[in-house]
């Protein structure tokens, strides 16, 4: 199954990108080794800024709870 990976999105821009590209969705906070490993040969990767040639983050990002983009209470709790 093809998965859409969203990398580096932080809020409303994700909602707009999701409307354009759809899902199923995998959200990566940053471009890191973990994100690279998660991407399959048939998957599509959407970057908030840059592309796959940008340097990898030194540290792996944690996973996002997708509900955070649709529920302000969850977003606030996760971004404290």
C-alpha positions in Angstrom: 0.0 0.0 0.0 1.3 3.4 -0.9 1.8 5.7 2.1 2.1 9.5 2.0 5.0 10.7 4.3 4.8 14.3 5.5 8.2 15.7 6.7 8.7 18.8 8.8 5.1 20.1 8.9 4.1 22.1 12.0 0.4 23.0 11.8 -2.0 24.5 9.2 0.4 23.8 6.4 -0.1 20.0 7.1 -3.9 20.4 6.8 -3.5 22.1 3.4 -1.0 19.5 2.2 -3.2 16.7 3.4 -6.1 18.0 1.4 -3.9 18.0 -1.8 -2.1 14.7 -1.4 -4.3 12.7 1.0 -3.2 9.6 2.9 -2.7 7.1 4.4 -0.4 9.3 6.4 2.9 9.0 8.2 4.2 12.2 9.8 7.8 12.8 10.5 8.8 15.9 12.5 12.2 16.1 10.8 14.2 14.5 8.0 16.2 11.9 9.8 17.4 8.3 9.5 14.2 7.1 11.0 12.1 8.9 8.3 14.4 7.5 5.6 13.9 3.9 6.9 10.1 4.2 7.0 9.8 5.2 3.3 8.9 2.3 1.0 9.7 2.1 -2.7 6.1 3.1 -3.7 5.6 5.8 -1.1 5.4 9.5 -1.7 7.3 12.0 0.5 6.0 15.6 0.9 8.5 18.1 2.5 7.4 21.3 4.3 10.7 22.8 3.1 13.5 21.4 1.0 13.8 17.9 -0.4 15.5 14.6 0.2 18.9 16.0 -0.6 18.9 18.2 2.6 21.2 17.1 5.4 19.7 14.6 7.8 18.9 15.8 11.3 21.5 14.8 13.8 18.8 13.4 16.1 15.7 11.3 15.3 12.4 13.0 15.8 9.6 11.4 17.8 6.4 10.3 16.3 3.4 12.7 16.0 -0.1 11.9 17.0 -2.0 12.8 13.9 -5.0 13.9 16.0 -2.8 16.9 17.0 -3.4 18.6 13.6 -7.2 18.4 14.0 -7.7 18.9 17.8 -6.1 22.1 19.3 -6.2 20.5 22.8 -4.1 17.6 21.7 -1.7 19.9 19.8 -1.2 22.0 22.9 -0.5 19.0 25.0 2.0 17.5 22.6 4.0 20.7 21.9 4.5 21.9 25.4 
